[in-house]
Amino acid sequence: MALAGEAKLNIISKFRVHKTDTGSPEVQVAILSRRIAELTEHFKTHKKDHHSRRGLLLMVQRRRSLLGYLRSRSPERYKTLITSLGIRH
């Protein structure tokens, strides 16, 4: 269940570090957060979809790993990212 092209481009343009950026930790975390939110909504109606739930857990772990990397490398970028995404109050 991938994101639509236009939605993904909007996320990339909002969180990119420079003009041609598509793979910085900020962009990757933002895309994963969007996909996690969509899957969370999916599970409200499909409670027994355990195969997709495994994918959700893998995405959450990948996002957590990227956030840990960003926190260790650049704490100020980490703080601006989590406040803009509204995660980890």
ABEGO torsion letter per residue (X at the ends): XBBBAAAAAAAAAAABABAABAABAAAAAAAAAAAAAAAAAAAAABAABAAAAAAAAAAAAAAAAAAAAAAAABAAAAAAAAAAAGBGX
